[in-house]
Amino acid sequence: MEKSALLLMLHVFCGVLALFSVSQVTADDPYKYFTWTVTYGTHSPLGVPQQVILINGQFPGPRLDVVTNDNIILNLINKLNEPFLLTWNGIKQRKNSWQDGVLGTNCPIPPNSNFTYKFQPKDQIGTFTYFPSILLHKASGGFGGLNVYERPLIPIPFPTPAGDFTLLAGDWFKTDRKTLQQSLDSGKSLPFPDGILINGQAQNTFNGDQGKTYMFRISNVGLTTSLNFRIQGHSLKLVEVEGSHTVQDTYDSLDVHVGQSVAVLVTLNQPPKDYYIVASTRFTKRVLSASAVLHYTNSQTTVSGPLPAGPTYQVHWSMKQARTFRWNLTASAARPNPQGSYHYGTITPAKTIVLANSAPLINGKQRYAVNRVSYINADTPLKLADYFNIPGIFSLDSIQSLPSDGPAYLATSVIPASLHDFVEVVFQNNEKTIQSWHLDGYDFWVVGYGSGQWTQAKRSTYNLVDALTRHTAQVYPNSWTSILISLDNQGMWNLRSAIWDRQYLGQQLYLRVWNAAHNLANEYDIPSNALLCGKAVGMKP
């Protein structure tokens, strides 16, 4: 056969193979479509009627159950009389900060309008949430569970549980959300909450059969307060934290801080009756509690007596527990490779960033700051300003990478970073209250906790072998927390306090992860349906 004929046959074969591969990818990554309508409603979660935010008439919103790598097409219709925006807490939005749903990347959805989110939980399995990201909408609801399940061929490191329960626990205020927002705008922090809710209610019941094992996916969706979670008479086997399978240690109770999620297995191996499920506040002088009921289906005995007590202010106890959370290096991740195949502990960071939080008064009003900068939102999303080269929206030298002395000031703070850098970030908390920090677009290795001031010598205490990866890390009072991040996701990413009054009043910034060579291998193009606002109005991609 002639050489030209062989080449032609090879070309045709490769073309057929390519088409087959594309069809396989399409089959493996199905599209799932959702339509959500956001409205106001009236509920009485703590016995007092108040306005709440509903999604498809539900409070909390619908549970979003998807599978790794599903393509999510979610049309959000805003029927409120004010702008609205959802963010997908813990979804990395690979190469796609356009869908992140925060003010630095997206324009809010105007009243009586809609926006279609298009995103993919790429190579993720785990327990996540979504919630409103602007104003103080989160104080009215609009949040819900987002669970990403494994593909059928990907093994998980535990037997499939008999059931799967989502518990959204968080503090709640009887005061109207707009009144709370006006208080923040006037220079006051949020008051102490009025109660704790589990799944938006004061009472819930979860049913299970004696002898079977169930998964409880627990998320702290509150505004300000760390919680402790426990089930009367039952042990909690920790199996997953924010997308990472863990070494399966067993606990009597677990601390879950604002913005965090954990998944535990609970075996119903006790005498058949009803048992309390409890979430109670941590590090507060006054302890608030909420309870639900674990009901054995063959139970004839209802719950009674006092709620099982949990820890209250034991900071050292909580820090010791946090250090026991470790990565399961032998488990498969969302792809069939070990979670620990990336040896983070052998990489020297290209840069160290130390972020110190503070609570200054600026112009006579309470603000919160990072390295002396109290963040203010620009009228144009930073991502759009970057894309369209709009000057004057933000500056890459608006905040220092290390703390310094001097007065606090207002700015739209952005830290520049290069794509594929490996960085060390230290959260230094010099205040008497617990902090909680979240980074969009990534998970990170939480390698160290410690009391007092961080110094370079503290690196000798880091866990460089099997530290857990997660997206939200707590920082204890007068303490520090260190994380390591592989900056492999280009975009404009929000680094914020998960404690809402602190985020609202300035304790946040953006991380601009950038490579000057623009190509689709690094980042997707601006979506065709992108909303434009501020100085981006009228711009053409």
MARFI-513122 format. One record per residue (C-alpha): x, y, z. Coordinates in Angstrom, 3 decimals, always signed. Example, Ala and Ser with C-alpha at 12.3 -4.5 7.8 and 13.67 -1.06 7.14 Angstrom:
2
{pt {+12.300, -4.500, +7.800}}
{pt {+13.670, -1.060, +7.140}}
// end
This chain:
541
{pt {+0.000, +0.000, +0.000}}
{pt {+1.272, +3.459, -0.857}}
{pt {+2.513, +5.752, +1.868}}
{pt {-0.117, +8.394, +1.010}}
{pt {-2.903, +5.829, +1.403}}
{pt {-1.545, +4.744, +4.766}}
{pt {-1.430, +8.345, +5.931}}
{pt {-5.019, +8.873, +4.777}}
{pt {-6.214, +5.798, +6.659}}
{pt {-4.349, +6.916, +9.765}}
{pt {-5.892, +10.376, +9.496}}
{pt {-9.403, +8.914, +9.188}}
{pt {-8.791, +6.529, +12.106}}
{pt {-7.556, +9.371, +14.321}}
{pt {-10.603, +11.424, +13.378}}
{pt {-12.963, +8.601, +14.324}}
{pt {-11.051, +8.077, +17.573}}
{pt {-11.302, +11.793, +18.356}}
{pt {-15.063, +11.778, +17.760}}
{pt {-15.387, +8.711, +19.977}}
{pt {-13.391, +10.447, +22.710}}
{pt {-15.567, +13.553, +22.538}}
{pt {-18.719, +11.447, +22.774}}
{pt {-17.264, +9.640, +25.753}}
{pt {-16.463, +12.917, +27.500}}
{pt {-19.976, +14.197, +26.824}}
{pt {-21.463, +10.983, +28.173}}
{pt {-19.320, +11.188, +31.302}}
{pt {-20.107, +14.850, +31.981}}
{pt {-23.898, +15.128, +31.748}}
{pt {-25.806, +18.405, +31.862}}
{pt {-28.262, +19.055, +34.669}}
{pt {-30.753, +21.895, +34.430}}
{pt {-32.390, +23.794, +37.263}}
{pt {-34.681, +26.817, +37.502}}
{pt {-34.759, +28.604, +40.834}}
{pt {-37.047, +31.527, +41.661}}
{pt {-36.110, +33.789, +44.560}}
{pt {-38.994, +35.410, +46.459}}
{pt {-39.856, +36.834, +49.853}}
{pt {-41.924, +34.881, +52.333}}
{pt {-42.994, +34.960, +55.962}}
{pt {-41.792, +32.361, +58.453}}
{pt {-41.459, +32.160, +62.230}}
{pt {-38.287, +30.124, +62.793}}
{pt {-37.938, +31.389, +66.392}}
{pt {-41.633, +31.961, +67.023}}
{pt {-41.711, +35.521, +65.665}}
{pt {-43.066, +36.159, +62.137}}
{pt {-40.395, +37.706, +59.931}}
{pt {-39.541, +38.142, +56.293}}
{pt {-37.326, +35.415, +54.863}}
{pt {-35.861, +34.695, +51.432}}
{pt {-37.261, +31.626, +49.700}}
{pt {-35.929, +29.684, +46.734}}
{pt {-38.696, +27.851, +44.896}}
{pt {-40.829, +28.533, +47.955}}
{pt {-38.442, +26.715, +50.282}}
{pt {-36.648, +27.882, +53.432}}
{pt {-33.827, +26.875, +53.477}}
{pt {-33.459, +26.585, +49.712}}
{pt {-33.529, +23.314, +47.725}}
{pt {-30.764, +20.817, +48.309}}
{pt {-28.609, +20.675, +45.188}}
{pt {-27.454, +17.087, +44.662}}
{pt {-25.035, +16.613, +41.764}}
{pt {-22.274, +14.248, +40.667}}
{pt {-18.610, +15.017, +40.120}}
{pt {-18.064, +16.881, +36.836}}
{pt {-21.764, +17.402, +36.136}}
{pt {-22.366, +20.529, +34.079}}
{pt {-24.778, +22.628, +36.129}}
{pt {-27.043, +24.999, +34.191}}
{pt {-29.010, +26.899, +36.821}}
{pt {-31.331, +29.741, +35.830}}
{pt {-31.825, +32.031, +38.826}}
{pt {-34.870, +34.323, +38.612}}
{pt {-34.799, +37.244, +41.047}}
{pt {-38.312, +38.233, +42.123}}
{pt {-37.083, +40.391, +45.017}}
{pt {-37.315, +44.174, +44.887}}
{pt {-33.546, +44.422, +45.282}}
{pt {-30.436, +42.947, +43.609}}
{pt {-29.455, +39.387, +44.513}}
{pt {-26.485, +37.072, +43.992}}
{pt {-25.648, +33.501, +45.020}}
{pt {-22.200, +32.062, +45.636}}
{pt {-21.309, +28.366, +45.658}}
{pt {-19.318, +27.884, +48.841}}
{pt {-16.437, +25.468, +48.247}}
{pt {-16.981, +24.834, +44.528}}
{pt {-13.608, +25.648, +42.978}}
{pt {-14.967, +27.014, +39.677}}
{pt {-11.930, +25.724, +37.792}}
{pt {-10.712, +28.405, +35.331}}
{pt {-14.109, +30.009, +35.768}}
{pt {-14.230, +32.777, +38.372}}
{pt {-16.905, +34.290, +36.107}}
{pt {-19.419, +32.053, +37.919}}
{pt {-18.207, +32.631, +41.484}}
{pt {-21.141, +34.835, +42.453}}
{pt {-19.484, +37.527, +44.577}}
{pt {-19.300, +41.281, +43.991}}
{pt {-15.666, +41.168, +42.900}}
{pt {-16.482, +38.869, +39.991}}
{pt {-20.177, +39.305, +39.157}}
{pt {-22.728, +42.070, +38.820}}
{pt {-25.766, +41.487, +41.037}}
{pt {-28.907, +40.141, +39.375}}
{pt {-31.345, +43.090, +39.148}}
{pt {-34.914, +42.814, +40.478}}
{pt {-37.331, +41.007, +38.159}}
{pt {-34.423, +39.712, +36.106}}
{pt {-32.484, +36.490, +35.799}}
{pt {-29.004, +35.082, +35.338}}
{pt {-28.039, +31.564, +34.286}}
{pt {-25.089, +30.108, +36.178}}
{pt {-23.026, +27.594, +34.215}}
{pt {-20.456, +25.734, +36.282}}
{pt {-18.965, +22.333, +36.965}}
{pt {-17.862, +20.762, +40.289}}
{pt {-14.688, +19.653, +38.541}}
{pt {-12.914, +16.748, +40.262}}
{pt {-14.713, +17.379, +43.551}}
{pt {-16.626, +15.106, +45.917}}
{pt {-18.049, +16.323, +49.191}}
{pt {-20.265, +18.490, +51.340}}
{pt {-20.734, +22.136, +50.375}}
{pt {-23.301, +24.933, +50.583}}
{pt {-24.601, +27.925, +48.656}}
{pt {-25.791, +31.246, +50.045}}
{pt {-26.521, +34.888, +49.116}}
{pt {-23.300, +36.872, +48.887}}
{pt {-24.398, +40.518, +48.942}}
{pt {-25.885, +42.921, +51.480}}
{pt {-27.187, +40.969, +54.489}}
{pt {-29.400, +38.564, +52.553}}
{pt {-27.860, +35.568, +54.304}}
{pt {-29.536, +36.756, +57.523}}
{pt {-32.904, +36.106, +55.809}}
{pt {-32.202, +32.714, +54.242}}
{pt {-31.516, +31.905, +50.617}}
{pt {-28.940, +29.287, +51.650}}
{pt {-28.937, +25.542, +51.125}}
{pt {-26.932, +22.348, +50.900}}
{pt {-24.830, +21.431, +47.863}}
{pt {-23.702, +17.814, +47.859}}
{pt {-21.335, +16.455, +45.204}}
{pt {-21.438, +12.664, +44.921}}
{pt {-18.863, +10.331, +43.406}}
{pt {-19.149, +8.744, +39.994}}
{pt {-20.186, +5.070, +40.069}}
{pt {-16.687, +3.801, +39.202}}
{pt {-14.872, +5.910, +41.812}}
{pt {-14.663, +4.107, +45.177}}
{pt {-15.210, +6.005, +48.417}}
{pt {-13.344, +4.891, +51.567}}
{pt {-16.409, +3.626, +53.454}}
{pt {-19.473, +1.472, +52.724}}
{pt {-22.397, +3.293, +51.156}}
{pt {-24.519, +4.559, +54.072}}
{pt {-28.171, +3.590, +54.444}}
{pt {-29.195, +7.232, +54.294}}
{pt {-27.818, +10.716, +53.771}}
{pt {-28.998, +13.653, +55.903}}
{pt {-28.103, +17.319, +55.406}}
{pt {-28.029, +19.494, +58.537}}
{pt {-27.715, +23.237, +57.994}}
{pt {-27.078, +24.706, +61.432}}
{pt {-26.519, +28.347, +62.213}}
{pt {-27.260, +31.297, +64.431}}
{pt {-30.386, +33.347, +63.740}}
{pt {-31.698, +36.809, +64.563}}
{pt {-35.288, +37.823, +65.227}}
{pt {-34.448, +41.365, +64.153}}
{pt {-35.366, +42.237, +60.588}}
{pt {-32.481, +41.861, +58.165}}
{pt {-32.702, +45.429, +56.899}}
{pt {-32.581, +46.744, +60.460}}
{pt {-29.441, +44.679, +61.083}}
{pt {-27.914, +46.039, +57.888}}
{pt {-28.697, +49.626, +58.888}}
{pt {-26.982, +48.961, +62.211}}
{pt {-23.837, +47.785, +60.415}}
{pt {-23.945, +50.783, +58.097}}
{pt {-24.156, +53.097, +61.096}}
{pt {-20.949, +51.671, +62.553}}
{pt {-22.147, +48.950, +64.912}}
{pt {-21.386, +45.253, +64.837}}
{pt {-24.101, +42.608, +64.896}}
{pt {-25.748, +41.904, +68.270}}
{pt {-25.678, +38.516, +69.950}}
{pt {-27.958, +36.128, +68.025}}
{pt {-31.354, +35.142, +69.356}}
{pt {-31.127, +31.428, +68.698}}
{pt {-29.799, +28.512, +66.669}}
{pt {-31.674, +26.829, +63.831}}
{pt {-31.208, +23.416, +62.262}}
{pt {-32.547, +23.332, +58.705}}
{pt {-34.370, +26.586, +59.324}}
{pt {-36.431, +25.224, +62.205}}
{pt {-36.328, +24.889, +65.951}}
{pt {-37.286, +21.184, +65.738}}
{pt {-36.426, +18.455, +63.204}}
{pt {-36.640, +14.656, +63.214}}
{pt {-34.319, +12.263, +61.368}}
{pt {-35.491, +8.654, +61.053}}
{pt {-33.226, +5.601, +60.871}}
{pt {-33.306, +1.840, +61.336}}
{pt {-31.541, +0.229, +64.254}}
{pt {-28.205, -1.337, +63.247}}
{pt {-27.761, +0.745, +60.098}}
{pt {-25.216, +3.496, +59.435}}
{pt {-26.178, +6.959, +58.168}}
{pt {-24.238, +9.940, +56.882}}
{pt {-24.874, +13.342, +58.452}}
{pt {-23.614, +16.279, +56.363}}
{pt {-23.247, +19.186, +58.795}}
{pt {-22.656, +22.781, +57.710}}
{pt {-22.435, +25.961, +59.768}}
{pt {-24.507, +28.395, +57.686}}
{pt {-24.717, +31.040, +60.421}}
{pt {-23.441, +34.592, +60.418}}
{pt {-21.194, +34.907, +63.454}}
{pt {-20.995, +31.917, +65.778}}
{pt {-18.983, +28.697, +65.960}}
{pt {-21.020, +25.605, +66.848}}
{pt {-20.466, +22.245, +68.495}}
{pt {-22.400, +19.299, +67.104}}
{pt {-23.212, +16.026, +68.884}}
{pt {-25.753, +13.182, +68.996}}
{pt {-26.809, +11.812, +72.351}}
{pt {-25.325, +8.366, +73.019}}
{pt {-23.723, +8.049, +69.578}}
{pt {-20.219, +8.424, +68.182}}
{pt {-19.407, +10.520, +65.131}}
{pt {-16.974, +8.991, +62.640}}
{pt {-15.466, +11.826, +60.607}}
{pt {-15.103, +10.780, +56.957}}
{pt {-15.049, +13.984, +54.895}}
{pt {-14.354, +17.688, +55.354}}
{pt {-15.199, +20.135, +52.548}}
{pt {-14.242, +17.773, +49.782}}
{pt {-11.411, +15.839, +51.447}}
{pt {-11.738, +12.291, +52.714}}
{pt {-10.235, +12.120, +56.183}}
{pt {-8.555, +9.592, +58.419}}
{pt {-11.640, +8.112, +60.061}}
{pt {-11.264, +9.100, +63.680}}
{pt {-14.244, +8.933, +66.025}}
{pt {-15.470, +11.852, +68.152}}
{pt {-18.104, +12.467, +70.818}}
{pt {-18.691, +15.945, +69.395}}
{pt {-17.262, +18.181, +66.652}}
{pt {-16.670, +21.912, +66.402}}
{pt {-17.876, +23.367, +63.112}}
{pt {-16.982, +27.016, +62.580}}
{pt {-18.775, +29.588, +60.456}}
{pt {-18.678, +28.608, +56.779}}
{pt {-17.348, +25.076, +57.400}}
{pt {-18.818, +21.672, +56.493}}
{pt {-18.101, +18.139, +57.715}}
{pt {-19.576, +14.701, +57.021}}
{pt {-19.815, +11.995, +59.687}}
{pt {-21.050, +8.417, +59.796}}
{pt {-23.355, +7.495, +62.663}}
{pt {-24.265, +3.879, +63.404}}
{pt {-27.602, +3.380, +65.156}}
{pt {-26.250, +0.795, +67.599}}
{pt {-28.035, +1.907, +70.769}}
{pt {-31.262, +0.679, +72.385}}
{pt {-34.284, +1.609, +70.247}}
{pt {-35.585, +4.979, +71.391}}
{pt {-35.259, +8.626, +70.409}}
{pt {-32.058, +10.622, +70.952}}
{pt {-31.192, +14.318, +70.934}}
{pt {-29.182, +15.881, +68.122}}
{pt {-27.648, +19.110, +69.450}}
{pt {-25.916, +22.168, +68.002}}
{pt {-24.707, +24.700, +70.578}}
{pt {-22.622, +27.857, +70.454}}
{pt {-18.892, +27.902, +71.186}}
{pt {-16.768, +30.623, +72.817}}
{pt {-19.830, +32.605, +73.976}}
{pt {-20.679, +33.661, +77.527}}
{pt {-24.290, +32.741, +76.958}}
{pt {-24.712, +29.331, +75.326}}
{pt {-27.448, +28.948, +72.730}}
{pt {-28.608, +25.485, +71.689}}
{pt {-30.858, +23.926, +69.106}}
{pt {-31.982, +20.329, +69.129}}
{pt {-33.370, +17.820, +66.681}}
{pt {-34.377, +14.203, +67.171}}
{pt {-32.722, +11.021, +65.938}}
{pt {-35.682, +8.623, +65.821}}
{pt {-35.142, +4.873, +65.652}}
{pt {-37.968, +3.516, +63.491}}
{pt {-38.673, +0.836, +66.111}}
{pt {-38.625, +3.346, +68.968}}
{pt {-41.466, +3.567, +71.461}}
{pt {-39.703, +6.138, +73.693}}
{pt {-39.555, +9.869, +72.966}}
{pt {-36.675, +12.120, +73.989}}
{pt {-36.757, +13.597, +77.460}}
{pt {-34.531, +15.229, +80.024}}
{pt {-31.779, +17.804, +79.584}}
{pt {-29.791, +18.171, +76.365}}
{pt {-26.378, +16.463, +76.456}}
{pt {-23.800, +19.059, +77.426}}
{pt {-21.004, +20.069, +75.112}}
{pt {-17.846, +22.168, +75.382}}
{pt {-18.353, +25.893, +75.894}}
{pt {-15.231, +28.071, +75.948}}
{pt {-12.406, +25.506, +75.888}}
{pt {-10.250, +27.051, +73.159}}
{pt {-7.325, +24.676, +73.681}}
{pt {-9.703, +21.696, +73.487}}
{pt {-10.961, +22.912, +70.117}}
{pt {-7.448, +23.543, +68.776}}
{pt {-6.347, +20.056, +69.830}}
{pt {-9.343, +18.569, +68.038}}
{pt {-8.567, +20.559, +64.876}}
{pt {-5.035, +19.137, +64.821}}
{pt {-6.440, +15.596, +64.730}}
{pt {-8.158, +16.201, +61.358}}
{pt {-5.917, +14.483, +58.812}}
{pt {-6.056, +13.646, +55.134}}
{pt {-6.736, +10.051, +54.115}}
{pt {-3.785, +9.575, +51.763}}
{pt {-4.885, +6.128, +50.572}}
{pt {-8.400, +7.124, +49.518}}
{pt {-9.335, +7.891, +45.951}}
{pt {-10.352, +11.437, +45.236}}
{pt {-12.817, +12.506, +42.535}}
{pt {-10.459, +10.876, +40.053}}
{pt {-8.954, +7.404, +40.545}}
{pt {-5.706, +8.556, +42.104}}
{pt {-4.691, +8.885, +45.761}}
{pt {-5.540, +12.162, +47.463}}
{pt {-2.006, +12.504, +48.739}}
{pt {-0.202, +12.056, +45.441}}
{pt {+0.672, +15.768, +45.415}}
{pt {+3.477, +16.048, +47.973}}
{pt {+2.791, +19.549, +49.268}}
{pt {+5.210, +19.166, +52.157}}
{pt {+8.242, +18.948, +49.872}}
{pt {+7.595, +22.255, +48.053}}
{pt {+9.228, +25.513, +49.146}}
{pt {+6.690, +28.366, +49.026}}
{pt {+7.495, +31.112, +46.541}}
{pt {+5.941, +33.704, +48.842}}
{pt {+4.695, +34.143, +52.404}}
{pt {+1.686, +36.339, +53.080}}
{pt {+0.827, +37.234, +56.684}}
{pt {-2.655, +38.666, +57.178}}
{pt {-3.498, +40.288, +60.510}}
{pt {-7.133, +41.115, +61.255}}
{pt {-8.162, +44.129, +63.310}}
{pt {-11.278, +46.054, +64.344}}
{pt {-10.494, +49.759, +63.892}}
{pt {-12.749, +52.782, +63.946}}
{pt {-12.569, +54.666, +60.643}}
{pt {-14.307, +58.053, +60.432}}
{pt {-15.868, +57.278, +63.785}}
{pt {-17.507, +54.038, +62.615}}
{pt {-16.757, +50.421, +63.391}}
{pt {-14.874, +48.736, +60.553}}
{pt {-12.849, +45.539, +60.221}}
{pt {-9.519, +45.385, +58.446}}
{pt {-6.750, +43.140, +57.122}}
{pt {-3.198, +44.499, +57.322}}
{pt {-4.737, +47.901, +58.098}}
{pt {-6.932, +47.900, +54.958}}
{pt {-10.719, +47.850, +55.314}}
{pt {-12.145, +46.643, +52.009}}
{pt {-14.747, +48.672, +50.126}}
{pt {-16.646, +47.317, +47.134}}
{pt {-16.051, +49.019, +43.803}}
{pt {-18.947, +49.990, +41.548}}
{pt {-17.518, +47.679, +38.875}}
{pt {-16.661, +44.028, +39.628}}
{pt {-12.888, +43.641, +39.745}}
{pt {-12.993, +40.752, +37.294}}
{pt {-14.751, +42.912, +34.698}}
{pt {-12.385, +45.820, +35.316}}
{pt {-9.442, +43.472, +34.800}}
{pt {-10.904, +41.947, +31.657}}
{pt {-11.842, +45.251, +30.028}}
{pt {-8.721, +47.081, +31.276}}
{pt {-10.833, +49.699, +33.070}}
{pt {-8.479, +51.918, +35.130}}
{pt {-9.105, +53.284, +38.601}}
{pt {-11.160, +50.369, +39.965}}
{pt {-8.433, +48.651, +41.983}}
{pt {-4.707, +48.788, +42.523}}
{pt {-2.302, +45.871, +42.887}}
{pt {-0.357, +47.751, +45.576}}
{pt {-3.392, +48.615, +47.704}}
{pt {-2.457, +46.202, +50.507}}
{pt {+0.818, +44.890, +51.894}}
{pt {+1.625, +41.220, +52.184}}
{pt {+2.868, +41.650, +55.757}}
{pt {+1.336, +43.529, +58.712}}
{pt {+2.641, +46.997, +59.513}}
{pt {+1.990, +49.730, +62.046}}
{pt {-0.161, +52.731, +61.290}}
{pt {-3.780, +53.820, +60.981}}
{pt {-6.344, +51.757, +59.112}}
{pt {-7.748, +53.031, +55.831}}
{pt {-10.369, +52.188, +53.207}}
{pt {-9.389, +50.635, +49.867}}
{pt {-10.383, +48.024, +47.311}}
{pt {-7.563, +45.685, +48.243}}
{pt {-6.099, +43.160, +45.795}}
{pt {-2.993, +41.003, +46.230}}
{pt {-1.295, +39.989, +42.948}}
{pt {-0.035, +36.437, +42.458}}
{pt {+1.268, +34.406, +39.548}}
{pt {-0.442, +31.321, +38.210}}
{pt {+1.210, +28.123, +39.528}}
{pt {+2.880, +29.853, +42.471}}
{pt {+2.946, +27.874, +45.705}}
{pt {+2.312, +30.239, +48.637}}
{pt {+2.170, +30.209, +52.409}}
{pt {-0.561, +32.293, +54.047}}
{pt {-0.601, +32.963, +57.776}}
{pt {-3.744, +34.322, +59.436}}
{pt {-2.674, +36.240, +62.526}}
{pt {-5.479, +36.920, +65.003}}
{pt {-4.563, +39.455, +67.677}}
{pt {-8.133, +39.786, +68.931}}
{pt {-10.026, +37.962, +71.669}}
{pt {-12.647, +36.534, +69.313}}
{pt {-12.440, +33.536, +67.018}}
{pt {-12.048, +34.212, +63.296}}
{pt {-13.009, +32.141, +60.249}}
{pt {-11.385, +32.648, +56.826}}
{pt {-12.606, +31.393, +53.440}}
{pt {-10.921, +31.408, +50.012}}
{pt {-12.958, +31.063, +46.834}}
{pt {-11.587, +29.081, +43.895}}
{pt {-9.393, +26.756, +45.949}}
{pt {-8.944, +24.377, +48.759}}
{pt {-5.765, +24.635, +50.811}}
{pt {-3.685, +22.595, +53.226}}
{pt {-4.233, +23.687, +56.834}}
{pt {-0.753, +22.899, +58.127}}
{pt {-0.596, +24.628, +61.511}}
{pt {-2.427, +26.158, +64.454}}
{pt {-0.755, +27.927, +67.359}}
{pt {-1.167, +30.470, +70.125}}
{pt {+0.412, +33.925, +70.237}}
{pt {+2.416, +35.458, +67.411}}
{pt {+3.469, +33.481, +64.373}}
{pt {+7.183, +33.445, +63.587}}
{pt {+9.178, +31.551, +60.985}}
{pt {+10.265, +29.177, +63.740}}
{pt {+6.636, +27.991, +63.982}}
{pt {+7.111, +26.172, +60.691}}
{pt {+8.786, +23.393, +62.645}}
{pt {+5.319, +22.569, +64.050}}
{pt {+3.621, +22.253, +60.643}}
{pt {+2.050, +19.014, +59.505}}
{pt {+3.788, +18.493, +56.165}}
{pt {+2.651, +14.890, +55.727}}
{pt {-1.150, +14.541, +55.849}}
{pt {-2.642, +17.952, +56.580}}
{pt {-6.265, +18.295, +55.603}}
{pt {-7.350, +20.345, +52.601}}
{pt {-10.416, +22.522, +53.000}}
{pt {-11.760, +25.931, +51.951}}
{pt {-12.473, +27.568, +55.341}}
{pt {-10.089, +27.686, +58.310}}
{pt {-10.711, +28.940, +61.831}}
{pt {-8.213, +31.133, +63.679}}
{pt {-8.456, +30.956, +67.456}}
{pt {-8.355, +34.023, +69.737}}
{pt {-4.862, +35.539, +70.057}}
{pt {-3.558, +32.784, +67.785}}
{pt {-2.477, +32.010, +64.242}}
{pt {-3.376, +29.509, +61.523}}
{pt {-1.103, +28.652, +58.564}}
{pt {-2.193, +27.333, +55.187}}
{pt {-0.400, +26.353, +51.972}}
{pt {-2.015, +26.989, +48.568}}
{pt {-1.078, +25.795, +45.099}}
{pt {-2.277, +28.683, +42.905}}
{pt {-3.316, +26.565, +39.930}}
{pt {-6.642, +28.300, +39.237}}
{pt {-6.437, +31.566, +37.332}}
{pt {-8.944, +34.259, +38.212}}
{pt {-9.990, +36.932, +40.689}}
{pt {-10.722, +35.146, +43.966}}
{pt {-12.332, +36.441, +47.149}}
{pt {-10.456, +35.851, +50.418}}
{pt {-12.869, +36.836, +53.177}}
{pt {-13.955, +36.493, +56.734}}
{pt {-16.799, +33.995, +56.899}}
{pt {-18.121, +35.959, +59.894}}
{pt {-20.596, +38.156, +58.108}}
{pt {-20.403, +41.488, +59.921}}
{pt {-16.617, +41.384, +59.585}}
{pt {-16.806, +40.606, +55.864}}
{pt {-19.501, +43.257, +55.359}}
{pt {-17.448, +45.911, +57.146}}
{pt {-14.186, +45.282, +55.359}}
{pt {-12.420, +42.091, +56.456}}
{pt {-11.831, +40.714, +52.979}}
{pt {-9.652, +41.167, +49.915}}
{pt {-9.131, +39.627, +46.486}}
{pt {-6.339, +37.412, +45.222}}
{pt {-5.585, +38.050, +41.538}}
{pt {-4.022, +34.862, +40.185}}
{pt {-2.735, +35.712, +36.741}}
{pt {-0.717, +34.614, +33.736}}
{pt {-0.142, +37.220, +31.046}}
{pt {-0.476, +34.644, +28.261}}
{pt {-4.234, +34.499, +27.724}}
{pt {-5.452, +31.104, +26.577}}
{pt {-8.300, +28.727, +27.306}}
{pt {-5.925, +26.280, +28.971}}
{pt {-5.626, +28.803, +31.819}}
{pt {-9.042, +30.434, +31.940}}
{pt {-12.385, +30.353, +30.160}}
{pt {-13.630, +33.333, +28.204}}
{pt {-16.179, +35.737, +29.628}}
{pt {-19.616, +34.073, +29.347}}
{pt {-21.938, +35.352, +26.655}}
{pt {-24.640, +36.110, +29.230}}
{pt {-22.371, +38.030, +31.631}}
{pt {-24.149, +40.905, +33.348}}
{pt {-22.394, +44.256, +32.957}}
{pt {-22.594, +47.049, +35.513}}
{pt {-20.658, +50.102, +36.657}}
{pt {-18.032, +51.238, +34.177}}
{pt {-18.351, +47.957, +32.265}}
{pt {-21.794, +48.891, +30.901}}
{pt {-21.678, +48.961, +27.121}}
{pt {-18.344, +47.162, +26.903}}
{pt {-17.909, +44.437, +24.281}}
{pt {-15.916, +41.241, +24.974}}
// end
